[in-house]
Amino acid sequence: MALEAETAIAHLPPSYHKVYRKLTAEFMNTLQLNNPEHTHNTHPEAKTIKSIKTKLQDNEAMIANTDKGNSFNDFTSKAI
């Protein structure tokens, strides 16, 4: 559900991204509180997201999105 929500939010105007991410996070937290038998660990998607987050934190990395450039220098200048 989180990946679908993020995909939908990405298609909204940029000024709405933070608001809808916060609303989605609150909604997902509410769902988890109301459904204690369905924990994070029972869903494969949640395991994958947790694994990605852990790897990013352990390696002090982040995910960036840039447009296509003509060279690697264009990519690094836009990513940094």
C-alpha positions in Angstrom: 0.0 0.0 0.0 2.9 2.4 0.8 4.4 2.1 -2.7 1.0 2.7 -4.4 0.4 5.8 -2.2 3.9 7.2 -3.0 3.3 6.6 -6.7 0.0 8.4 -6.5 1.5 11.3 -4.5 4.3 11.7 -7.0 1.8 12.5 -9.7 0.4 15.4 -7.7 1.7 18.9 -7.9 4.9 19.3 -5.9 3.3 21.7 -3.5 0.9 19.0 -2.3 3.6 16.3 -1.7 4.4 17.0 2.0 0.7 17.3 3.0 -0.4 14.1 1.4 2.6 12.2 2.6 1.8 13.2 6.1 -1.9 12.3 5.7 -1.0 9.0 4.2 1.5 8.2 7.1 -1.2 9.1 9.7 -3.7 6.9 7.9 -1.3 4.0 7.7 -0.5 4.4 11.4 -4.2 4.4 12.2 -4.7 1.2 10.2 -1.8 -0.5 12.0 -3.2 0.5 15.4 -6.7 -0.8 14.6 -5.4 -4.1 13.1 -2.8 -5.4 15.7 -2.9 -8.9 14.2 -1.5 -7.7 11.0 2.0 -6.5 11.8 4.7 -5.0 9.6 6.4 -8.3 9.4 3.5 -10.2 7.9 3.5 -8.2 4.6 6.3 -8.8 2.1 6.1 -5.2 0.9 6.8 -3.9 4.5 9.8 -6.3 4.7 11.2 -4.9 1.5 10.7 -1.3 2.5 12.3 -1.9 5.9 15.3 -3.6 4.2 15.7 -0.7 1.8 15.5 1.8 4.7 18.0 -0.1 6.7 20.5 -0.4 3.8 20.2 3.4 3.1 20.7 4.3 6.7 23.6 1.9 7.2 25.4 3.2 4.1 24.4 6.8 4.8 22.9 6.9 1.3 19.8 8.5 -0.2 17.6 8.2 -3.2 17.7 11.0 -5.7 15.7 11.6 -8.8 17.2 13.7 -11.6 16.4 14.3 -15.2 18.5 12.7 -17.9 21.7 14.6 -18.7 24.2 14.3 -21.5 27.0 13.1 -19.3 28.0 11.9 -15.9 29.1 15.4 -14.9 25.5 16.6 -15.7 24.2 13.9 -13.4 26.5 14.6 -10.5 25.9 18.4 -10.7 22.2 17.9 -10.6 22.3 15.1 -7.9 24.5 17.0 -5.4 
